[in-house]
């Protein structure tokens, strides 16, 4: 049983982050979207890579129901 504001256990989510450069990054879990986003920063935006951490990525990413 779930409480208000809590997702049922059978729902699956994924994460999407739209980078301002136009790239759309995806991950199946929080850890994965953080890994993908930080790798993208290091490869495509190395001058900004040190300015972002896990919490920044998670604030920018959207959690969506998995298809």
C-alpha positions in Angstrom: 0.0 0.0 0.0 1.3 3.5 -0.8 0.8 6.7 1.0 -0.2 10.0 -0.7 2.7 11.3 -2.9 4.4 7.9 -3.0 4.5 5.9 -6.3 3.1 2.4 -6.4 5.8 -0.3 -6.4 4.8 -1.5 -9.9 5.5 1.8 -11.6 8.9 2.1 -13.4 10.6 5.4 -14.1 13.5 6.7 -16.2 15.3 10.0 -16.2 15.7 12.6 -19.0 17.9 15.6 -19.0 17.9 18.1 -21.9 21.3 19.8 -22.1 21.2 23.5 -23.3 23.5 22.4 -26.2 20.6 20.3 -27.6 21.6 16.9 -26.4 19.0 14.7 -24.7 20.5 12.5 -22.0 18.7 9.5 -20.5 19.3 7.0 -17.7 17.3 4.2 -16.2 18.2 5.2 -12.6 19.4 8.3 -10.7 22.9 6.9 -10.7 22.8 6.3 -14.4 21.6 9.7 -15.4 24.2 11.3 -13.2 26.9 9.1 -14.8 25.7 9.9 -18.3 25.4 13.7 -17.6 28.8 14.0 -16.0 30.4 12.1 -18.9 28.6 14.4 -21.4 29.9 17.4 -19.5 33.5 16.1 -19.5 33.4 15.3 -23.2 31.3 18.2 -24.6 31.7 21.0 -22.1 35.0 20.4 -20.2 35.2 24.0 -19.1 32.0 23.5 -17.1 32.5 19.9 -15.9 33.9 20.9 -12.5 31.0 23.1 -11.7 28.4 20.3 -11.6 27.8 17.4 -9.2 25.2 14.8 -8.5 22.7 17.1 -6.9 22.9 19.6 -9.9 22.2 16.8 -12.3 19.2 15.4 -10.3 17.7 18.9 -10.0 17.9 19.3 -13.8 16.7 15.8 -14.8 13.1 14.9 -15.2 11.8 11.6 -13.8 9.2 10.1 -16.2 7.2 7.0 -16.3 9.1 4.3 -18.3 7.4 3.3 -21.5 
